[in-house]
Amino acid sequence: MATPARSPAPARIGHGGHLAPIPGGRRRQLLLRFTAAELAEVTGRAAVYGVAPAAFAHITARFFEPTARALRRLRPPMSRQDAVALAADLVPLRRTLSGIGANLNQLARAANASDQGQRGAAHGRGRVPGTRALTDRGPAGPARP
C-alpha cells in the first residue's frame, strides 16, 4: 500500500526576508526568467509579505495549490484523435439517455391524457400500465398492501 503524500515542511524565513539556512544546504537551483514588468510584480508581491523575491518564488512554487479553474486553463487542448475516441465512447450513453427521455415523455403524455387527473390517480384509476410496481413499492422490499 502506498504511503500518503506528506505536505512539505514549511519554509522558515530568516534575517532580511531570506530563506533560513537548512542543514545540508539547498544545493539545487532553478533559473527563472522574467520581463521587467513581471519582476516588478513579483518584487511587489514579495514586499507585501516582507520577504525577498527569491524567497517568495521559493515559497510560492512549493506551497501553491492552483484552483480547479486555473487547472482547466493549464490543461492542454484535447487532440482530434482523443475527441473522436471520446465521442465514440459516449454514443451508448447518449442512446440510453435518449431512451429514458422517450419513456419519460410517454409516461407524462399518458398521465396528462387521463380524464380523471389527480383524483383518479389517487384512487387507482387512470394508472399508466406497468407503473404499479414502481409506485406501490417502497425504497426496497415487497409491494405495500
ZIFEN-V396384 format. One record per run of one state. SS is the DSSP state (alpha for helix, beta for strand, coil for the rest). FROM is the first residue (numbers start at 1). TO is the last residue. If there is no record, write none. Layout:
# ZIFEN-V396384
ss=SS from=FROM to=TO
ss=SS from=FROM to=TO
This chain:
# ZIFEN-V396384
ss=coil from=1 to=12
ss=beta from=13 to=13
ss=coil from=14 to=14
ss=alpha from=15 to=17
ss=coil from=18 to=18
ss=beta from=19 to=19
ss=coil from=20 to=35
ss=alpha from=36 to=49
ss=coil from=50 to=52
ss=alpha from=53 to=63
ss=coil from=64 to=67
ss=alpha from=68 to=74
ss=coil from=75 to=79
ss=alpha from=80 to=113
ss=coil from=114 to=116
ss=alpha from=117 to=122
ss=coil from=123 to=131
ss=alpha from=132 to=135
ss=coil from=136 to=136
ss=beta from=137 to=137
ss=coil from=138 to=142
ss=beta from=143 to=143
ss=coil from=144 to=145
